[in-house]
Amino acid sequence: MEVQTLDREELEKVALMAVCACNYYDLADNIDITTDEELWQIIDNRDAECENCKEQ
């Protein structure tokens, strides 16, 4: 797991860049209720195949 040294604003930006395009707007709409742990999971799994669209 990455060293968690990002502040919340930076963490949100990185997660939005890491999330699959098909989930971008869902995350953007719910970013304020998404936990730091969930954002880190998105970042840590950014290279995994998307369950929705099957893209990496």
Backbone as CSV, one residue per row, in Angstrom:
resi,resn,N_x,N_y,N_z,CA_x,CA_y,CA_z,C_x,C_y,C_z
1,MET,0.846,-1.182,0.000,0.000,0.000,0.000,0.888,1.241,0.000
2,GLU,0.418,2.290,-0.640,1.187,3.523,-0.726,1.225,4.221,0.628
3,VAL,2.247,5.036,0.820,2.340,5.831,2.033,1.243,6.889,1.975
4,GLN,0.423,6.925,3.001,-0.733,7.812,2.998,-0.344,9.189,3.546
5,THR,0.241,10.014,2.676,0.706,11.324,3.101,-0.041,12.455,2.401
6,LEU,-1.049,12.131,1.625,-1.799,13.154,0.910,-2.877,13.748,1.809
7,ASP,-3.103,15.065,1.678,-4.237,15.635,2.394,-5.518,15.271,1.630
8,ARG,-6.658,15.520,2.190,-7.928,15.081,1.609,-8.136,15.628,0.195
9,GLU,-7.836,16.889,-0.029,-8.024,17.489,-1.347,-7.152,16.796,-2.404
10,GLU,-5.897,16.548,-2.075,-4.997,15.854,-2.999,-5.456,14.420,-3.230
11,LEU,-5.897,13.765,-2.154,-6.372,12.391,-2.244,-7.561,12.293,-3.198
12,GLU,-8.485,13.236,-3.100,-9.645,13.254,-3.996,-9.214,13.433,-5.448
13,LYS,-8.289,14.335,-5.697,-7.809,14.574,-7.068,-7.160,13.332,-7.659
14,VAL,-6.319,12.672,-6.874,-5.627,11.476,-7.365,-6.633,10.358,-7.626
15,ALA,-7.586,10.188,-6.746,-8.599,9.149,-6.933,-9.433,9.419,-8.177
16,LEU,-9.785,10.665,-8.424,-10.554,11.000,-9.629,-9.752,10.723,-10.892
17,MET,-8.441,10.903,-10.834,-7.598,10.577,-11.983,-7.434,9.073,-12.147
18,ALA,-7.506,8.328,-11.051,-7.257,6.887,-11.079,-8.489,6.065,-11.433
19,VAL,-9.672,6.596,-11.153,-10.894,5.816,-11.366,-11.168,5.649,-12.864
20,CYS,-11.777,4.534,-13.221,-12.146,4.266,-14.613,-13.135,5.333,-15.091
21,ALA,-13.062,5.665,-16.357,-13.931,6.699,-16.934,-15.411,6.411,-16.702
22,CYS,-15.791,5.138,-16.714,-17.214,4.816,-16.542,-17.691,5.077,-15.109
23,ASN,-16.768,5.216,-14.158,-17.127,5.481,-12.760,-16.789,6.904,-12.310
24,TYR,-16.235,7.695,-13.208,-15.757,9.031,-12.840,-16.869,9.905,-12.259
25,TYR,-17.980,10.027,-12.962,-19.041,10.925,-12.507,-19.721,10.420,-11.239
26,ASP,-19.816,9.114,-11.081,-20.371,8.554,-9.851,-19.489,8.931,-8.665
27,LEU,-18.184,8.792,-8.831,-17.264,9.178,-7.763,-17.321,10.685,-7.532
28,ALA,-17.304,11.457,-8.596,-17.342,12.917,-8.457,-18.599,13.375,-7.711
29,ASP,-19.725,12.730,-8.000,-20.983,13.089,-7.341,-21.002,12.698,-5.868
30,ASN,-20.208,11.696,-5.499,-20.235,11.172,-4.131,-18.915,11.335,-3.388
31,ILE,-18.045,12.179,-3.909,-16.700,12.306,-3.337,-16.739,12.759,-1.876
32,ASP,-17.720,13.575,-1.523,-17.784,14.092,-0.154,-18.187,13.035,0.875
33,ILE,-18.827,11.955,0.448,-19.211,10.898,1.386,-18.324,9.660,1.252
34,THR,-17.351,9.716,0.338,-16.416,8.614,0.144,-15.308,8.736,1.182
35,THR,-15.028,7.639,1.869,-14.010,7.673,2.923,-12.604,7.715,2.336
36,ASP,-11.660,8.147,3.138,-10.255,8.146,2.717,-9.824,6.733,2.338
37,GLU,-10.260,5.750,3.117,-9.898,4.361,2.836,-10.428,3.928,1.466
38,GLU,-11.645,4.309,1.136,-12.209,3.973,-0.175,-11.435,4.655,-1.299
39,LEU,-11.033,5.903,-1.085,-10.246,6.610,-2.096,-8.903,5.927,-2.295
40,TRP,-8.262,5.489,-1.202,-6.993,4.779,-1.323,-7.174,3.464,-2.060
41,GLN,-8.298,2.784,-1.851,-8.567,1.530,-2.569,-8.677,1.782,-4.070
42,ILE,-9.321,2.872,-4.451,-9.425,3.240,-5.871,-8.035,3.473,-6.447
43,ILE,-7.214,4.214,-5.722,-5.857,4.518,-6.184,-5.019,3.246,-6.267
44,ASP,-5.102,2.414,-5.243,-4.303,1.178,-5.210,-4.707,0.198,-6.305
45,ASN,-5.950,0.260,-6.761,-6.462,-0.675,-7.769,-6.600,-0.048,-9.149
46,ARG,-5.917,1.053,-9.384,-6.082,1.784,-10.642,-5.689,0.994,-11.884
47,ASP,-4.835,-0.008,-11.733,-4.407,-0.802,-12.883,-5.236,-2.073,-13.065
48,ALA,-6.188,-2.297,-12.188,-7.033,-3.491,-12.284,-8.113,-3.286,-13.353
49,GLU,-8.578,-4.400,-13.905,-9.638,-4.331,-14.912,-10.932,-3.842,-14.251
50,CYS,-11.623,-2.944,-14.914,-12.891,-2.401,-14.415,-13.954,-3.492,-14.473
51,GLU,-14.700,-3.658,-13.404,-15.749,-4.666,-13.357,-16.930,-4.296,-14.250
52,ASN,-17.115,-2.997,-14.495,-18.258,-2.541,-15.298,-18.001,-2.615,-16.792
53,CYS,-16.906,-2.049,-17.239,-16.666,-1.957,-18.685,-15.539,-2.874,-19.163
54,LYS,-14.861,-3.541,-18.234,-13.776,-4.484,-18.545,-12.537,-3.820,-19.146
55,GLU,-12.387,-2.520,-18.947,-11.192,-1.808,-19.413,-10.247,-1.614,-18.253
56,GLN,-8.966,-1.385,-18.580,-7.964,-1.093,-17.564,-7.693,0.377,-17.533
